[in-house]
Amino acid sequence: MEKDAIWAKAKTTVSFVQKHAVLFTLLLVLALQFVPSEGNAPWGSIWMRMQTKNLDIAENVASSNVDNFIQQQVASIAQQRYPNLPEANRQKVINDLKLKFQQENKATLDVEKGRLAKQVRDHFSYEENGKLYSYMPDIDPYHYLRLARNVLNTGHNYDELHDGVPWDNHMSAPVGTGVDNSWHSYVIAGFYKVNSLVNKNVPFMDSAAYIGIFLIFLSLIFIFFAGYRLGGKLSGFFAVIVLGLIPAIMTRTPWGHIDTDMYVVFFPALILFLLFETFFAESWKKQIMFACGTGVAISLFASFWSGWFFFADIIFGAVGLVIIIEIVLNRKKFRHGFVSLLEETHLKKHFIAALCIFVSGFVVSLFTIGVRAFWNGIFYNALNFRTIKSAAGGTIWPNVLTTVAELNPASFSMIISSVGGMLVFVVACFGILLSFSKRDQKNKREFVYSLILALWFVGSVYASLKGARFTLLLGPAVAIAFGAAAGFGYKYLSDFGKRQLHIHKYITGVVLLGIFSLMIINPALGGSNMAAQSYSSVRGSIPMVNDAWWAVLTKIKEESAPDAIITSWWDFGHHFKYIADRQVTFDGASQTSPQAHWIGRVLQTEDEREAIGILRLNDCGSNTAQGMIFEKLNDSFKTVEIIKTIIMQNKSSARDTLRDAGLSEDILQFTHCDPPENYFIVSPDMIGKAGVWSHFGMWDFKKAEVWLEWRHLPEKDAVAKMMNRFNWTEEKSKEIYKEAKALTSEDSANGWISGYPGYVTHDVQGCKVSGSLLVCGSLQIDITNGRGELSVDSGKALAKKVIIYNEKGEKQVFTSSEGNDQLTFIVWPVENGMSAIAANDALADSMFTRLFYMNGLGLKHFDLFARDNQLFGGPVYVWKVDWEGKDAYVPQGLLPKTSVISGAQVALNYIGWTDDGVFDSSIVDWRSKNVSSDSDFDSFETKPLAFIIGNDQLIPGFEKRIEGMMPGEIKTITVPPKEGYGVDPNAHPLGNKTLKFKIRVESIR
């Protein structure tokens, strides 16, 4: 009886699960996303995304540092013990020593790794309410965080109303610009308000970091139901698995990455769900309801992402194609009338869907992006996409988008890799083909599903070939198509197995579940493992903001005037606005402005006057002066020429120049004003970006105009115009014309108009004197004639130019007629000697070189305001601009020292003695001259001891007791054993002895 009850209960449970199989399948696949996986299983996508919060890279860095230390130590021991051992044998010895050391010191090493890991985590974390929280990764999130902070503080995302227009006064300083109209900042603020109801002490930044996780979770639900409608439960199951693990999506949507990329996953998943429900619904009421929901979702999508039209065009394009196909396939039914055709085919449903989607989207756009924007998005925006990377962007000004990494074209292989590898991609394509067999409840073929996926695939691949960031668009389509392959595969194989092989469909389902799971992790085929690829991308993630950045930007916030302006290259502008709460010259939302040229020129020029003139131009009015001149002349080239002329002139001369050009002197208020405070930031990341900012800084507007206009004319006409326009000779005009005509692409035009110079040695090379040579790493300079050589794999490269600075910031330039025109060395003094770097000639003596590498040596308009060291990468410098200028700046370490202080180069004479007598002296041959503590230095020949205070070159007590001494001062000091050579007489002859010294300081530098 008890067994019967148990059996009956089991049957009831099984029946309940079968009845709600869709719900249980959804719950199962969602639960799997929280199960830990390090890339060896087809689940765990939510868990993986959370790893960026945990900063797992801290353990990697700690282990790497400890291992490197051990490797260096045992390698040194092996070299000392077995100097003549062959390399292969030595390596075995090193490995054995390393293993032994690790085994014997495991506890100590574990403690050290933990200490280093904590140091890394602390550097990338902030403290609030007594707890540590990881800084938000990436850059763009800080833009939206600042606007969301406005929402919380004022109820709206803008800073102020500017003539009734919502205005962002932190961008494009000092003018500002219309505020970002994305609703994303309101979502962040709303999410925080809801979150703070549950956790009152949750930091604003930490709360925002979870939004992407939340939206991805919702996306998984929507993609499940879309997949279920297309191919059944198995289809929905694998659509969720793949969408969660696709590398292109994973890299953009982990914890803290709250850019708008998450909406590019969320809204397509939502739209696809609503759209599939529209086509699945049998009653016209449900069709209208879901179709209107689709239109509303499209219009809302437009309020979060500017590329929304891509999906709208796919939907309307697919529905339009289906209508055409239906009409063609059922053309014979026209004889019974169009109404009959509508009733007997899917045409009625598709017409209703298209009409309701457009009308609802159009109506809702009245409250979102506006009717005009909605109309243009549907019908025109896609046509402009192909020009996104043109060299001059339709003007002679450079197009910054040509150098944005995520807009670089992706190869087909990169696209395949970004969505999980070739196997996943092929299976997804197969899924699209299988979806053509989709039938409705009346067993009629339904092409719309497959056409949507096919157009989505083609459109996404085309967009990705234009810019790598658009691989994100392909992700949801691959997920749903891969799921379709699983779903339809199960349908047909289970039917075949049941009819022909008498295999139960559950067995077929389990087998397919295993096969498709293995396709995702691809363990045996040597191909791409999308799970491992995604896990690797988040495990290695590290915030761009750290304690060093936070410290210098907070210092600006606390010590600068409210109208101060921060200038740097655009990448970190959003960080500056949020943390320092000050306006910026340009940032990631205004990077396409002319400031790319102007700030690039500030960094690249070696003329400090030009740099200050450009900074004043931007701080007085941004692009206002340029706009006023262009409005009068309607000539971009002449506008640039006039601007570049007047910024180098004083106000009186600039007034004359404007008058001669027929322009109003009102322009001067935007070029020669009394500018606000400016804080100019240089950081180590800008070394690698030098080719980009210098490319724009060196932009040749003459060549740009030739490329844009004159190359299309016959040679005779073009040459004549160039000679007249640019005052070129006929020979040069012909040469430039031929060069322009020979260019075959926008990329080649970019390189022709302006090059991409860079630094040969990214790191500073410390120098040592060897005879007449200054040896600085791989650089070697003969200081007698300035000849510079760089060691390269093929031998030596001779520098065209060597620039040597002295301690006052004055320079001497040596040139070689035989040297490489693009190779220049720059050498400068530092506190403990000399340093050098090698660079392309266009950058060697640039403002960036002098501000970042040379610590501002010799500059008159830049005062060091803040400096902080990052744990990785190097120091961040903030320079406050001195508009009036002063004496050439000399870093503190190079200033003449008037007393013995840390860092001073000291030369002194001394006599050292104990109770046993004199033990050492700077007096030459002191042993034979009967030197005592009473001896006078002037009575003997001496060899002063030279050293640098603070470098631990002398015993601690000696350095400690001579601090503050002046040149010529004589002093007697006593050093106890603990501050001398220790208390162990066996460890050193002077151990456990009190030392006395008579000292005279001879010189201090």
Buried (B, 14 or more C-beta within 10 A) or exposed (E): EEEEEEEEEEEEEEEEEEEEEBEBBBEEBBEBBEEEBBBEBBBBBBBBBBBBBBBBBBBBBBBEBBBEEBBEBBBEBBEEEEEEBEEEEBEEBBEEBBEEBBEEEEEEBEEBBEEBBBBBBBBBBBEBEEEEBBBBBBBBBBBBBBBBBBBBEEEBBBBEEBEEEBBBBBBBBBBBBEBBBBBBBBBBBBBBEEBBEEEEEBBBBBBBBBBBBBBBBBBBBBBBBBBBBBBBBBBBBBBBBBBBBBBBBBBBBBBBBBBBBBBBBBBBBBBBBBBBBBBBBEEEEEBBBBBBBBBBBBBBBBBBBBBBBBBBBBBBBBBEBBBEBBBEEBEEBEEEEEEEBBEEBBBBBBEBBBBBBBEBBBBBBEEBBEEEBBEBBBEEBBEEBEEBBBBBBEEBBBBBBBBBEEBBEBEEEBBBBBBBBBBBBBBBBBBBBBBBEBEEEEEEBBBBBBBBBBBBBEBBBEBBBBBBBBBBBBBBBBBBBBBBBBBBBBBEBBEEBBEEEEBEBEEBBEBBBEEBBBBBBBEEEEBBBBBBBBBBBBBEBBBBBBBBBBBBBBBBBEEBEEBBBBBBBBBBBBBBBBBBBBBBBBBBBBBBBBBBBBBBBBBBBBEBEBBBBBBBBBBBBBBBBBBBBBEBBEBBBBBBBBBBBBBBBEEEEBBEBBEEBEBEEEBBEBBBBEBBBBBBBBBBBBBEBBBBBBBBBBBBBBBBBBBBBBBEBEBEEBBBBBBEBBEBEEEBBBEBBEBBBEBEEBBEBBEBBBBBBBBBBBEBBBBEEEEEBBBBBBBBBBBEEBBBBBEEEEEEBBBBBBBBBEBEBEBEEBEBEEBBEBBBBBBBBBBEBBBBBBBBBBBBBBBBBBBBBBBBBBBBBBBBBBBBEBBEEBBBBBBBBBBEBEEBBBBEBBEEBEBBBEBBBBBBBBBBBEEEEBBBBBBEEBEEBEBEBEBEBEEBEBEBBEBBBBEEEBBEBBBEBBEEBEBEBEBEBEBEBEBBBBEEEEEEEBBBBBBBBBBBBBBBB
